[in-house]
Amino acid sequence: MKSSLITWRVLWIAILIVLVLFLALYNLEHWPPTWFDEGVHLLAAKKLALEGKYRFGPALGPTVFFPIAAAFRVAGVSLLPARVVMVGYLLLCLAAFYTLARSLGGWKVATAGTLLLISSPGVNILRWGRQALGEVPATLFFLAGILLWIKALNDEHGDRRRGELIFSGVLLGLAILTKNQFLLLVPAWVLLWITNKLYYHQAPHSTFVLPLFSAIVCVLAWYVGQKFFFPAGGHLFTHNVQEWSNALSRGIITISPRRALDAIKFLISQDTFYAWVLPGVLYAALLAWRRSKEGLQWALLAFVVVVWLGWFITLSVGWPRYAFLPLVVAAIFIAQFFHDWTGGYRVSLGELWRKIRLGHYDPILAGRVILTALFLLMVMRPLQGRFTEVISGGADAPQRMAAYIVAHLPPDAEIETYDPEVCFLSGYDCHFPPSGIMDAAIEYVWYNAPPPSEHYDFRQYGARYLLIGEFGRWTHVYAPEVVEEHYDLVVSIGGYELYEERTE
């Protein structure tokens, strides 16, 4: 019997590994289509690789740029090497997630949680994880840091325990460096520290102080180091300060009832675990009620989710990507709930049918069958969508427009655009709107402010060509009437329009 259980476990894990590898690697260069955010990051990594210049603010950190730049140096500057690096992060993140879930609830919870994670369109871990973005790498560092902290929590060896706590703090610091929203870990960590003091009494103060101190030192070391070890370091340091200020007003601290309502709608939508986030968090709180080290572990994850989602709803601009980390953690909560209330995902339809035929109604068995069917629906239906996305592939319009530019424009042509992915793919010099335009664009898109085109006279920069793609059109950076008056359409490819300035 025991041998049979081990065989089934190995089979399920093998199926999960094959599934993850396929969804992570297949059609990597074309799905998802590259876009504004990825294009900006790729251009920064290209400059680092070719010129040794690091010029990016705190929105995305060195843990992404340096590995991609190294890949560019080895394999050449193109989209595929960058995405191979990001898939490496994605696979490590999923492995860390599985390990954490297994440490909390066993291999069944880990397998179920991973299936929830890769299938959910609300989390969208495959889309974000295959691109040069920061959410997945930052989540990897967070999960690894939490795993090491849990190990230290249960370690009785003093010296080794201190080292584990310090290193867990470094990993949490790397998460913050990778994606600045991960600073929300700090209030959650302090809240856990206070709760342990008042309620749990399971760990000494050093269990919380050492990781917090190490994380702060890690972050400060990077920003101070920029000033002394990078060319134009003083300018970069000033730029970081300015970017932090912009980020606070842009999307980290904004108050809008309409955006709060949209954030709530997203969290209770079918895409987001069929609205099981709140029940999952409540169940995690129930598990955290125990005054034990296990309860303290669940409390840490629950505090992270509650603090983060509280910010997401009340103070953020409400982009679904901003809820990425708490949704990843919530997948563990939901998987644990269904595991516990289905008897470890063990149901017997034959037994249920036999009892029904005999006229014996077993509400517990019936409930387990219903919950199991619901869980399968939550996984299998959206998983079909992920397969369709990966297999059918994304539009290759950015690549086709880049190829057209290379084939038809002079090598020294400068292009005005707000769609940097085409500039990266083509290798052409582009002029982009100043960083302040992003703030105006967010105000326009989300808060009904005047369009950025009222603040930005792009013609003063003298670029002969103008490229308008989905992002430039969405943000209304280029006034249509100005474009119509002064430019001729050269070609339109899959949502991108290339214009040439009309000679007077």
Buried (B, 14 or more C-beta within 10 A) or exposed (E): EEEEEEEEBEEBBEEBBEBBEEBBBEBBBBBBBBBBBBBBBBBBBBBBBEEEBBBBBBBBBBBBBBBBBBBBEEEEBBBEBBBBBBBBBBBBBBBBBBBBBBBBBBEBBBBBBBBBBBBBBBBBBBBBBBBBBBBBBBBBBBBBBBBBBBBBBEBEEEEEBBBBBBBBBBBBBBBBBBBBBBBBBBBBBBBBBEBBEEBBEBBEEBBBEBBBBBBBBBBEEBBEEBBEEBEBBEEBBEBBEEBBEBBEEBBBEBEBEEBBEBBBEBBEBEBBBBEBBBBBBEBBBBBBEEEEEBBBBBBBBBBBBBBBBBBBBBBBBBBBBBBBBBBBBBBBBBBBBBBBBBBBBEBEEEEBEEBEEEEEEEEEBBBBBEBBEBBEEBBEEBBEEBBEBBEEBBBBBBBBBBBBBEEEBEEEBBBBBBBBBBBBBBEBEBBBBEEEBBBBBBBBBBEEBEBBBEBBEBBEEEBBBBBBBBBBBEBBBBBEEBBEEEBEEBBEBBBBBBBBBEEE
